Amino acid sequence: MSEMGHEQVVFCNDPHTGLKAIIGIHNTLLGPALGGTRMWVYESEAAALTDVLRLSRGMSYKAAISGLNLGGGKAVIIGDSRKIKNEALMRRFGSFVDSLGGKYITAEDVGMTTKDMEYIHMETDHVVGIPESLGGGGDPSPVTAYGVYMGMKAAAKKAYGTDKLEGKKVLVQGAGNVGGYLVDHLMEEGASVMIADIFKDKIDKITTQHSNVEVVDPYNIASINMDIYAPCALGATINDETIDQLTCQIIAGAANNQLADEDKHGAALIKKGIIYAPDYLINAGGLINCYSELEGYNRKRALEQAENIFDTTLEVLNQSQSTGKSSHLIANEMAEARIDSTAQIHRSL
């Protein structure tokens, strides 16, 4: 907590439902901590804690660089969402969220659905991404995907001198909701799209709609010939092993914490000449969508705000080129500057 600057970490345990969860609240200087709940089979509680700490810090930076009046938080539920998730477990988690009194607002993430948010909403008002029929914004994935698409186009502008993606070989790793919507945008523009996922049903959903999408081995991603790599599953896919194999010119995807080691692997990408669109910057569309829900939901307005990701990404990449610093470090500095300026205002009051 001290190393990353977290304010609070809450461990949640309920033997009756089998709930084991961790809520990480990184920073609330700009506003309440908002971030999704991820349900995953972690190899240990320590691994789950590491994940929630990194993810919640990323949410602080994401909100700050996007100009939102929100802090950063995240939650993880330990377990297989396809086996143990049910209404009782979701509602019990909702009661833990409610006990924080609005300091943390939850939303949908990996392993979760809009229906799960509806169950959580039965126990707390501190949740977004609830169904539109209940006054919410529904699934934020389309706006997340649109923001990633804008960030990818900005990276293409930097790499190729044009933001056009027609004919570019793009590998989308992760065929979930965000990955699926991203494929829609890429196919519409005429990109040559490859997809990979460990779940066949997710692959089938996309290939049913787009028969000319190529399916590739999810366990052999880095060595595949591609122009653009779009990680849209879990993090840390940019690491010592994969960087040596990658032949792409651009990395731009929706996954959080794509760099296994931010400093080391950010520098390695610069050395190799790969343009990296910082993950928490270009996947901010979902957070923008949730923020719009807090203000009175308007999908059109959320998409318009997500479109600004193009300009911010290009600014980060230009600064990275002129300073020689990694794009991730530049984005961090921009986010931290906004948080620090707010902290100074609070200290002067």
MISEGU-182933 format. One record per residue (C-alpha): residue in one letter; x, y, z; residue number from 1. Coordinates in Angstrom, 3 decimals. Example, Ala and Ser with C-alpha at 12.3 -4.5 7.8 and 13.67 -1.06 7.14 Angstrom:
<atoms>
 resn        u        v        w resi
    A   12.300   -4.500    7.800    1
    S   13.670   -1.060    7.140    2
</atoms>
This chain:
<atoms>
 resn        u        v        w resi
    M    0.000    0.000    0.000    1
    S    2.735    2.438    0.916    2
    E    4.757    1.688   -2.204    3
    M    1.869    2.491   -4.551    4
    G    0.225    5.161   -2.388    5
    H   -3.042    3.416   -1.580    6
    E   -5.493    4.857    0.918    7
    Q   -7.354    1.711    1.884    8
    V   -7.605   -2.016    1.160    9
    V  -10.641   -3.997    2.301   10
    F  -10.717   -7.805    2.535   11
    C  -14.207   -9.288    2.216   12
    N  -15.059  -12.814    3.344   13
    D  -18.423  -14.538    3.657   14
    P  -18.429  -18.312    4.323   15
    H  -22.161  -18.665    3.609   16
    T  -21.872  -17.602   -0.042   17
    G  -18.209  -18.493   -0.529   18
    L  -17.333  -14.876   -1.272   19
    K  -13.665  -13.943   -1.083   20
    A  -12.987  -10.453   -2.408   21
    I  -10.553   -7.569   -2.081   22
    I  -11.415   -3.909   -2.651   23
    G   -8.509   -1.549   -3.288   24
    I   -8.973    2.213   -2.948   25
    H   -5.964    4.014   -4.331   26
    N   -6.777    7.722   -4.314   27
    T   -9.890    9.839   -3.722   28
    L   -8.464   13.363   -4.133   29
    L  -10.341   13.966   -7.378   30
    G  -13.532   12.237   -6.268   31
    P  -14.913    8.859   -5.170   32
    A  -12.911    5.836   -6.274   33
    L  -14.597    4.188   -9.238   34
    G  -13.469    0.952  -10.828   35
    G  -14.849   -2.385  -11.921   36
    T  -14.993   -5.689  -10.130   37
    R  -13.016   -8.525  -11.703   38
    M  -13.784  -12.183  -10.982   39
    W  -10.913  -14.536  -11.696   40
    V   -9.266  -17.762  -10.553   41
    Y   -6.076  -16.451   -8.952   42
    E   -3.252  -18.818   -8.069   43
    S   -3.127  -17.303   -4.573   44
    E   -4.592  -14.536   -2.436   45
    A   -1.251  -12.752   -2.761   46
    A   -1.648  -12.734   -6.548   47
    A   -5.158  -11.338   -6.189   48
    L   -3.877   -8.603   -3.879   49
    T   -1.105   -7.657   -6.307   50
    D   -3.663   -7.447   -9.100   51
    V   -6.107   -5.246   -7.191   52
    L   -3.329   -2.889   -6.075   53
    R   -2.045   -2.405   -9.623   54
    L   -5.529   -2.124  -11.110   55
    S   -6.779    0.430   -8.576   56
    R   -3.735    2.641   -9.085   57
    G   -4.330    2.424  -12.809   58
    M   -7.877    3.668  -12.281   59
    S   -6.592    6.770  -10.465   60
    Y   -4.333    7.570  -13.408   61
    K   -7.060    6.757  -15.912   62
    A   -9.526    9.164  -14.307   63
    A   -6.901   11.878  -13.914   64
    I   -5.572   11.811  -17.481   65
    S   -9.131   11.677  -18.812   66
    G  -10.110   14.830  -16.922   67
    L  -12.741   13.090  -14.799   68
    N  -13.580   14.061  -11.221   69
    L  -13.049   10.547   -9.936   70
    G  -10.530    8.673   -7.861   71
    G   -9.211    5.186   -8.461   72
    G  -10.466    1.931   -7.036   73
    K  -10.882   -1.667   -8.071   74
    A  -12.174   -4.943   -6.676   75
    V  -11.404   -8.579   -7.340   76
    I  -13.494  -11.603   -6.442   77
    I  -11.491  -14.800   -6.156   78
    G  -13.180  -17.678   -7.959   79
    D  -14.407  -19.105  -11.236   80
    S  -17.198  -16.891  -12.579   81
    R  -18.514  -19.779  -14.663   82
    K  -18.932  -22.045  -11.638   83
    I  -19.575  -20.239   -8.351   84
    K  -21.124  -16.910   -9.317   85
    N  -24.774  -16.479   -8.333   86
    E  -27.235  -13.897   -7.035   87
    A  -26.432  -14.510   -3.358   88
    L  -22.699  -14.040   -3.861   89
    M  -23.192  -10.869   -5.898   90
    R  -25.592   -9.375   -3.380   91
    R  -23.247  -10.149   -0.487   92
    F  -20.460   -8.402   -2.359   93
    G  -22.830   -5.471   -2.895   94
    S  -23.325   -5.180    0.854   95
    F  -19.562   -4.901    1.352   96
    V  -19.427   -2.136   -1.280   97
    D  -22.289   -0.367    0.482   98
    S  -20.464   -0.494    3.826   99
    L  -17.848    1.895    2.375  100
    G  -20.444    4.659    2.174  101
    G  -19.760    5.739   -1.394  102
    K  -15.992    5.981   -1.130  103
    Y  -15.864    3.171   -3.700  104
    I  -18.221    2.800   -6.672  105
    T  -18.088   -0.511   -8.491  106
    A  -18.793   -1.509  -12.093  107
    E  -18.393   -4.376  -14.554  108
    D  -15.041   -5.955  -15.396  109
    V  -13.628   -9.329  -16.446  110
    G  -15.899  -12.206  -15.446  111
    M  -18.841   -9.924  -14.669  112
    T  -22.017   -8.943  -16.506  113
    T  -24.668   -6.249  -16.490  114
    K  -26.937   -8.722  -14.673  115
    D  -24.353   -9.005  -11.898  116
    M  -24.424   -5.223  -11.521  117
    E  -28.190   -5.476  -11.154  118
    Y  -27.761   -7.935   -8.270  119
    I  -25.174   -5.684   -6.621  120
    H  -27.553   -2.749   -7.055  121
    M  -30.076   -4.588   -4.877  122
    E  -27.736   -3.945   -1.941  123
    T  -26.120   -0.613   -2.788  124
    D  -26.540    2.527   -4.863  125
    H  -22.767    2.720   -5.290  126
    V  -22.655    0.816   -8.567  127
    V  -22.724    1.830  -12.232  128
    G  -23.190   -0.173  -15.397  129
    I  -26.655   -1.287  -14.317  130
    P  -29.216   -2.020  -17.051  131
    E  -30.653    0.884  -19.006  132
    S  -34.119   -0.237  -17.901  133
    L  -33.097    0.684  -14.348  134
    G  -31.746    4.079  -15.370  135
    G  -28.148    3.011  -15.911  136
    G  -25.848    2.967  -18.885  137
    G  -25.828   -0.781  -19.402  138
    D  -22.750   -2.509  -20.780  139
    P  -19.824   -0.026  -20.996  140
    S  -17.896   -2.276  -23.408  141
    P  -18.911   -0.460  -26.624  142
    V  -17.505    2.831  -25.332  143
    T  -14.373    1.112  -24.011  144
    A  -13.796   -0.465  -27.419  145
    Y  -14.368    2.832  -29.210  146
    G  -11.752    4.539  -27.037  147
    V   -9.246    1.747  -27.739  148
    Y   -9.993    2.127  -31.440  149
    M   -9.297    5.878  -31.194  150
    G   -6.027    5.222  -29.348  151
    M   -5.006    2.646  -31.936  152
    K   -5.684    5.106  -34.757  153
    A   -3.576    7.739  -32.980  154
    A   -0.714    5.243  -32.696  155
    A   -1.107    4.430  -36.394  156
    K   -0.919    8.146  -37.190  157
    K    2.377    8.279  -35.314  158
    A    3.777    5.113  -36.879  159
    Y    2.557    5.390  -40.456  160
    G    1.690    9.062  -40.946  161
    T   -2.000    8.194  -41.353  162
    D   -4.638    6.945  -38.954  163
    K   -6.090    4.602  -41.570  164
    L   -6.073    0.953  -40.520  165
    E   -7.182   -0.544  -43.819  166
    G   -5.034   -3.544  -44.684  167
    K   -3.168   -3.547  -41.359  168
    K   -2.732   -6.915  -39.682  169
    V   -4.263   -6.545  -36.224  170
    L   -4.241   -9.308  -33.611  171
    V   -6.923   -8.916  -30.945  172
    Q   -6.050  -11.074  -27.940  173
    G   -9.237  -11.623  -25.956  174
    A  -12.613  -12.129  -27.610  175
    G  -14.775  -10.827  -24.788  176
    N  -17.171   -7.906  -24.989  177
    V  -14.538   -5.221  -25.556  178
    G  -12.525   -7.352  -27.956  179
    G  -15.669   -8.161  -29.910  180
    Y  -16.686   -4.537  -30.349  181
    L  -13.113   -3.627  -31.277  182
    V  -13.180   -6.272  -33.999  183
    D  -16.365   -4.652  -35.336  184
    H  -14.589   -1.302  -35.753  185
    L  -11.523   -2.875  -37.330  186
    M  -13.504   -4.955  -39.793  187
    E  -15.589   -1.948  -40.786  188
    E  -12.396   -0.071  -41.646  189
    G  -10.974   -2.950  -43.672  190
    A   -8.227   -4.179  -41.351  191
    S   -7.002   -7.772  -41.563  192
    V   -8.081   -9.113  -38.176  193
    M   -6.856  -12.091  -36.157  194
    I   -8.383  -13.113  -32.821  195
    A   -7.289  -15.367  -29.971  196
    D   -9.066  -16.544  -26.846  197
    I   -8.982  -19.539  -24.522  198
    F  -12.794  -19.838  -24.608  199
    K  -14.278  -21.321  -27.784  200
    D  -17.745  -19.843  -27.244  201
    K  -16.305  -16.327  -27.351  202
    I  -14.431  -17.086  -30.554  203
    D  -17.559  -18.571  -32.112  204
    K  -19.587  -15.474  -31.297  205
    I  -17.207  -13.284  -33.311  206
    T  -16.594  -15.655  -36.203  207
    T  -20.332  -16.134  -36.650  208
    Q  -20.600  -12.418  -37.318  209
    H  -17.290  -12.013  -39.146  210
    S  -16.498  -15.183  -41.106  211
    N  -13.238  -13.802  -42.525  212
    V  -11.623  -13.193  -39.154  213
    E   -8.627  -15.492  -38.648  214
    V   -8.459  -17.504  -35.416  215
    V   -4.951  -18.024  -34.010  216
    D   -3.417  -20.017  -31.182  217
    P   -3.984  -18.172  -27.867  218
    Y   -0.859  -19.775  -26.427  219
    N    1.464  -18.589  -29.187  220
    I    0.673  -14.907  -29.605  221
    A    3.944  -12.999  -29.592  222
    S    5.585  -14.771  -32.532  223
    I    2.673  -14.203  -34.942  224
    N    3.334  -11.820  -37.835  225
    M    1.265   -8.668  -37.228  226
    D    1.365   -4.894  -37.561  227
    I   -0.657   -4.092  -34.438  228
    Y   -1.008   -6.125  -31.252  229
    A   -4.186   -5.435  -29.233  230
    P   -4.119   -7.171  -25.820  231
    C   -7.733   -7.226  -24.616  232
    A   -7.606   -9.959  -21.965  233
    L   -5.499   -9.991  -18.783  234
    G   -2.359   -7.974  -18.114  235
    A    1.409   -8.567  -18.119  236
    T    1.495   -9.929  -21.685  237
    I    4.362   -7.526  -22.447  238
    N    7.220   -9.185  -20.593  239
    D   10.793  -10.473  -20.935  240
    E    9.734  -13.432  -23.052  241
    T    7.243  -11.772  -25.411  242
    I    9.160   -8.561  -26.145  243
    D   11.951  -10.565  -27.751  244
    Q    9.439  -12.263  -30.057  245
    L    7.170   -9.349  -31.030  246
    T    7.494   -8.063  -34.595  247
    C    4.621   -5.552  -34.493  248
    Q    5.021   -1.786  -34.853  249
    I    2.224   -0.867  -32.438  250
    I    0.755   -2.177  -29.189  251
    A   -2.713   -0.761  -28.470  252
    G   -5.264   -2.777  -26.530  253
    A   -7.864   -2.728  -23.774  254
    A   -6.175   -4.933  -21.160  255
    N   -5.033   -3.283  -17.941  256
    N   -1.394   -3.419  -16.775  257
    Q   -0.047   -4.763  -20.054  258
    L    3.570   -4.095  -19.061  259
    A    4.739   -6.728  -16.581  260
    D    7.338   -4.227  -15.333  261
    E    6.428   -0.656  -16.287  262
    D    9.922    0.861  -16.233  263
    K   11.838   -2.081  -17.643  264
    H    9.429   -3.085  -20.398  265
    G    8.435    0.454  -21.319  266
    A   12.113    1.167  -22.012  267
    A   12.499   -2.141  -23.871  268
    L    9.672   -1.216  -26.248  269
    I   11.351    2.116  -27.045  270
    K   14.636    0.320  -27.726  271
    K   12.862   -2.068  -30.069  272
    G   11.001    0.753  -31.845  273
    I    7.508   -0.408  -30.894  274
    I    4.943    2.331  -30.278  275
    Y    2.963    1.648  -27.104  276
    A   -0.393    3.355  -26.516  277
    P   -0.666    3.401  -22.680  278
    D   -3.347    0.957  -21.619  279
    Y   -5.171    3.020  -18.997  280
    L   -5.310    5.978  -21.376  281
    I   -6.879    4.266  -24.360  282
    N   -9.174    1.930  -22.398  283
    A  -10.697    4.850  -20.473  284
    G  -13.913    4.756  -22.515  285
    G  -15.562    2.439  -20.010  286
    L  -14.773    4.791  -17.149  287
    I  -15.995    7.745  -19.197  288
    N  -19.224    5.835  -19.806  289
    C  -19.652    5.129  -16.076  290
    Y  -18.936    8.753  -15.192  291
    S  -21.626    9.819  -17.646  292
    E  -23.995    7.516  -15.788  293
    L  -23.295    9.353  -12.525  294
    E  -24.123   12.669  -14.184  295
    G  -27.269   11.482  -15.984  296
    Y  -26.530    8.942  -18.663  297
    N  -26.055    9.988  -22.270  298
    R  -24.388    7.410  -24.569  299
    K  -23.789    9.947  -27.348  300
    R  -21.955   12.273  -24.963  301
    A  -19.864    9.376  -23.607  302
    L  -18.776    8.419  -27.134  303
    E  -17.894   12.039  -27.913  304
    Q  -15.703   12.204  -24.802  305
    A  -14.069    8.882  -25.698  306
    E  -13.174   10.326  -29.087  307
    N  -10.832   12.753  -27.289  308
    I   -8.611    9.758  -26.495  309
    F   -7.179   10.145  -30.009  310
    D   -5.742   13.606  -29.289  311
    T   -4.461   12.728  -25.809  312
    T   -2.762    9.578  -27.098  313
    L   -1.079   11.500  -29.902  314
    E    0.117   14.118  -27.387  315
    V    1.614   11.395  -25.174  316
    L    3.330    9.698  -28.114  317
    N    4.746   13.001  -29.381  318
    Q    6.149   13.814  -25.936  319
    S    7.591   10.318  -25.705  320
    Q    9.395   10.798  -29.003  321
    S   10.741   14.256  -28.119  322
    T   11.934   13.320  -24.619  323
    G   13.010    9.709  -25.174  324
    K   10.866    8.640  -22.230  325
    S    8.469    5.717  -22.499  326
    S    4.888    6.607  -23.377  327
    H    3.702    4.963  -20.161  328
    L    5.969    7.210  -18.105  329
    I    4.731   10.305  -19.956  330
    A    1.114    9.316  -19.295  331
    N    1.932    8.700  -15.630  332
    E    3.476   12.151  -15.327  333
    M    0.424   13.796  -16.881  334
    A   -1.937   11.952  -14.546  335
    E    0.180   12.601  -11.461  336
    A    0.403   16.309  -12.295  337
    R   -3.387   16.634  -12.159  338
    I   -3.629   14.649   -8.918  339
    D   -0.802   16.665   -7.322  340
    S   -2.342   19.988   -8.308  341
    T   -5.608   18.933   -6.666  342
    A   -3.719   17.869   -3.546  343
    Q   -2.158   21.338   -3.350  344
    I   -5.592   22.931   -3.547  345
    H   -6.815   20.725   -0.717  346
    R   -3.809   21.624    1.434  347
    S   -4.430   25.325    0.931  348
    L   -8.057   25.134    2.067  349
</atoms>
